[in-house]
Amino acid sequence: MCKDFQNFSKKYQFSQDVINLFWEKYGERTEKIIQALKQPSKNYAIRVNTLKVTSEKVIEILQEMNIQAEIHPELDEVVLLPVKGPFSVPEYEKKVVVDKFTAESLIQGADLFAPGVLRASKIRLGDMVTIIDKTGECIAAGKAMMTAREMLQLKKGLAVKILYSRYKIFSIRESQLFKKGYIFDQSFPSILVSKILDPQPYEFVLDLCAAPGGKATHIAQIMRNKGCIIAIDRSKPRIKRIKEHILRLGIKNLQVFHGDSRNLPEKYHHCADKILLDPPCSALGVRPKLQVFTTKRDIINLVRYQRQFLEAVANYIKPNGILVYCTCTLTTEENEENIKFLVDNFNCEIIEQSFFYGYPGEKIENLPNWQKLQRFYPDIHDTPGYFIAKLRFRL
Ligand SMILES: C[S@@+](CC[C@H](N)C(=O)[O-])C[C@H]1O[C@@H](n2cnc3c(N)ncnc32)[C@H](O)[C@@H]1O
């Protein structure tokens, strides 16, 4: 890679701030990381809901559907499905423009629903259309299930049935496996988080940023529906999604509350055996990424926000309680530096993670036990970029 960041930024459509940040940390490896981020992982992970079914049964059902799958070699509640592609996408005359997040799911073969449409014109029911993002990049193609006017006016409904996409994975959310509550689609590092928290069936667990509930429902599953988990989230629509998953998965020990977990009422003070904190982050590890607009200022603001949750944790945790902190991003600021902030300001220490398949965290001056932090890198681990820390609070 040349150090001409401007050209590099244009070529990959990543903001210059992010390229600078990566370059400072990873040097020549930056290009490999960005290339990996622009593609999905080669294998798509799903978590098996062991409250309802075994991984072997899920594999059997997938085989009956002619879908190739295997149990993860390290963790038997994880099933891996190969991601096929890249394929070329036909360019039809009629185009539908979608937002960045919609584009990132369409690129893997998901159908297009009306809320993701930004622009469409002169499209009739049944027309073949190509889906492009705001920069004009071809994402997918398929058959219009609505007119252009409906795509722009309706708040829900299938807009385009996708027939061609750059990558293809089995449509998990439409499958009976998903509808019956047998599986949850979740990345491998994200599945590890609840395993690392290691909740016990008699414990009281707080999940401070819980929606849409991937980790909270996994905690419930590990606790075999015993003990008590309180899951809080500030977003009402996302809370609704946790509630749907709870019903689907047959979860009974998880209570969900809408609220700001930085300011929980007094009754939550010093009561949690274990806390999971998965706060909003710059999500620079999430794949596939078509463009990144994140600025240095965004990261500074996110760190400030994340530290407000970290300060609150000290109020909610019991003496000797455990915190697991995680992010799906690659910046040192939101990861190791936040952990240093905790260790410097509160009576807590980094402890070992019993499930360790990534790399150690990044070395930070005067941070004891930084090697016990865990990172996943998209160019090395065939996963999203991820960070996991486990700490014990002595208080
Ligand atoms: C990374 S997501 C959590 C993902 C979740 N842990 C899972 O595994 O499915 C971060 C969540 O934090 C929530 N959030 C943001 N600010 C919050 C606040 N002040 N209090 C509670 N939740 C908040 C967002 O609505 C979002 O759902």
The ligand as a Tripos MOL2 file, in Angstrom:
@<TRIPOS>MOLECULE
LIG
   27    29     1     0     0
SMALL
NO_CHARGES

@<TRIPOS>ATOM
      1 C1        -23.9140   -3.1330   20.2580 C.3       1 LIG1
      2 S1        -25.6070   -2.9710   20.5430 S.3       1 LIG1
      3 C2        -25.9320   -4.2860   21.6580 C.3       1 LIG1
      4 C3        -26.0460   -5.6480   21.0240 C.3       1 LIG1
      5 C4        -26.5350   -6.7170   21.9930 C.3       1 LIG1
      6 N1        -25.6700   -6.7990   23.1560 N.3       1 LIG1
      7 C5        -26.6730   -8.0740   21.3770 C.2       1 LIG1
      8 O1        -25.8370   -8.9580   21.6240 O.co2     1 LIG1
      9 O2        -27.6450   -8.3180   20.6360 O.co2     1 LIG1
     10 C6        -25.6800   -1.5650   21.5870 C.3       1 LIG1
     11 C7        -27.0550   -1.2910   22.1400 C.3       1 LIG1
     12 O3        -26.9300   -0.2360   23.1230 O.3       1 LIG1
     13 C8        -28.1640    0.4230   23.1780 C.3       1 LIG1
     14 N2        -27.9890    1.6910   23.9410 N.ar      1 LIG1
     15 C9        -27.4350    2.8690   23.5270 C.ar      1 LIG1
     16 N3        -27.4350    3.7700   24.5320 N.ar      1 LIG1
     17 C10       -28.0090    3.1750   25.6050 C.ar      1 LIG1
     18 C11       -28.2950    3.5960   26.9320 C.ar      1 LIG1
     19 N4        -27.9540    4.8070   27.3590 N.pl3     1 LIG1
     20 N5        -28.8820    2.7070   27.7710 N.ar      1 LIG1
     21 C12       -29.2130    1.4510   27.3460 C.ar      1 LIG1
     22 N6        -28.9640    1.0130   26.0910 N.ar      1 LIG1
     23 C13       -28.3590    1.8400   25.2320 C.ar      1 LIG1
     24 C14       -28.5340    0.5940   21.7140 C.3       1 LIG1
     25 O4        -29.9210    0.8330   21.5540 O.3       1 LIG1
     26 C15       -28.0960   -0.7670   21.1470 C.3       1 LIG1
     27 O5        -29.1780   -1.6450   21.0880 O.3       1 LIG1
@<TRIPOS>BOND
     1     1     2 1
     2     2     3 1
     3     2    10 1
     4     3     4 1
     5     4     5 1
     6     5     6 1
     7     5     7 1
     8     7     8 2
     9     7     9 1
    10    10    11 1
    11    11    12 1
    12    11    26 1
    13    12    13 1
    14    13    14 1
    15    13    24 1
    16    14    15 ar
    17    14    23 ar
    18    15    16 ar
    19    16    17 ar
    20    17    18 ar
    21    17    23 ar
    22    18    19 1
    23    18    20 ar
    24    20    21 ar
    25    21    22 ar
    26    22    23 ar
    27    24    25 1
    28    24    26 1
    29    26    27 1
@<TRIPOS>SUBSTRUCTURE
     1 LIG1         1 GROUP 0 **** ****
